[in-house]
């Protein structure tokens, strides 16, 4: 998670000339899906549906879209 924080910060820091990030995730959605697949036996279809519901709740309460968190696009 720290690598992603660094990537997102680096985008807004013109004085930063170099950085090393260890193991950032490619998107929050893929991270959640990978963790669920690795640690549970929940079918992908259920995870996908639950993620949509959870994503809407997060967007309403925290005011950000989990599908837009993609550090590699930064």
N, C-alpha and C positions, 0 to 999 in steps of 0.2 A: 504494500500500500504506500510506503514511503517513496518508492520509485515513481509512482504515478503522481503523487503530490509534487515531487521535484520537477517532473515533466510539465505539469500544469503551471507551476511557478515560473519555470524557465521561459515560457512563452511571453511573460510580462516583465522580464528582467533584462533590459538591453545591456546592462553591465556584465552579465554572465557570459563568459567566453568559452567555457568548456565545462562538461559535467559527465559523470559516469552514473548510470542507473542500472541497478541489478534487478532483473525480473519484473518489469512492469507488466500489468495485464493489458490485453488489447482492447477490451471493452468491459464495462461493468456487467452487461448482460451475459457475455461469454464466461466471465469469471463465476458468476452465480450458477450458470448451467454446468460448468465444469466441476465446481465444488459439490453440487447436488448429485451429479453422475458418479463422482468418486466416492462420496460418503453416504449415499442413500440408495435405495432400490426403487425410488419413485420414478414412474415412467416420464419420459421427456414431454409428452403431451400434457400431463398434469403440471409439471414444472412450468411449462410455457404459459398455461392458463393462469396459474398462481402468480407468475411474474407480472402478467398484465394487470391483475388486480392490485398487487402490491405496488407496482409502478404508478398506477393512478393515485393511490393513497399517498405515496411519497410526493408526487407532484402537487397534490392539493395541500399537504401539510408543510413540506420543506421547500416548495417552489422550485424544484428542478426535475428534469426529465432523465431518468436512469438510462434511457436509450441513447442519450446524447453524450454520455460520459465515455469518451473514446480517446484516451491519451495519445494514441498513435497518429491521430489526425492533427494533433497539435504540433 
